[in-house]
Amino acid sequence: MILRINVSKLDFQAACSDSWVDGQLQGKKGMYVYVELGKEYEYISSFKDDPKTSYRIFSNCAVFFAKSQEQLENEEYEANFPSITVIIYC
């Protein structure tokens, strides 16, 4: 499974292996995520990618889901996945 996470430009630029980001799950309005990033590797673009969007990919990430930004900030997670591949984009 690969999750796509929309993040801020600042988080996108600062992201690196063993750091974290937060954002929203692609296609799921109101689903907020906190991601502990695993190892980054080279992103290979797909024909479905928007040429105006930047992408990065990380493997072995821990992903925590919340229904609101407030829940995310209070670490009140609805669910989590301990080992997921994540594509962040902005």
C-alpha positions in Angstrom: 0.0 0.0 0.0 1.2 3.5 -0.9 -0.4 6.6 0.7 -0.2 10.0 -0.9 -0.1 12.9 1.6 -0.5 16.6 0.7 1.9 18.6 2.8 2.9 22.3 3.1 5.7 23.5 0.9 7.8 24.1 4.1 7.2 20.6 5.4 8.0 19.2 1.9 11.3 21.0 1.7 12.3 20.1 5.3 11.4 16.4 5.0 14.2 13.9 5.3 14.7 10.3 6.4 13.8 9.8 10.1 12.0 13.1 10.4 8.2 13.8 10.3 5.5 15.7 8.4 1.8 16.3 8.8 -0.8 16.9 6.2 -3.9 15.5 4.6 -4.6 12.2 2.9 -5.1 12.6 -0.8 -8.7 12.4 -1.8 -10.0 12.3 1.8 -11.1 15.7 2.9 -11.0 15.8 6.7 -8.5 13.0 7.1 -5.4 14.4 8.7 -2.2 12.5 9.1 1.0 12.6 11.1 3.8 10.7 9.4 7.1 9.5 10.9 9.2 9.2 7.8 11.3 6.2 7.0 14.0 6.0 4.3 13.7 8.3 1.3 14.5 6.9 -2.1 14.3 8.3 -5.6 10.9 9.1 -6.8 10.1 7.9 -10.3 7.4 10.0 -11.9 4.2 8.5 -13.3 2.1 9.6 -16.2 -0.7 10.4 -13.7 1.5 12.9 -11.8 0.7 16.6 -12.1 3.8 18.3 -13.8 3.2 21.4 -11.5 3.5 19.3 -8.4 6.6 18.1 -6.6 6.8 14.5 -5.2 9.0 12.6 -2.8 8.8 9.0 -1.6 9.6 7.3 1.7 9.4 3.7 2.8 8.8 2.1 6.2 6.8 5.1 7.5 4.5 5.2 10.6 1.3 6.9 9.7 -1.2 8.2 12.3 -4.8 9.3 11.3 -7.1 11.9 12.8 -10.4 13.4 11.8 -9.4 17.0 12.7 -6.3 19.1 12.9 -7.0 19.5 16.6 -7.1 15.8 17.2 -3.8 15.5 15.3 -2.2 18.2 17.5 -3.4 16.5 20.6 -2.2 13.1 19.4 -5.8 11.7 19.5 -5.4 9.3 16.6 -8.2 7.2 15.1 -5.9 4.6 13.6 -2.3 4.0 12.7 -0.2 1.9 10.3 3.4 1.1 11.4 5.1 0.3 8.1 3.7 2.1 5.0 5.2 3.6 1.9 4.3 7.3 1.6 4.5 9.8 -1.2 4.5 13.4 0.0 3.6 16.1 -2.4 3.0 19.9 -2.6 
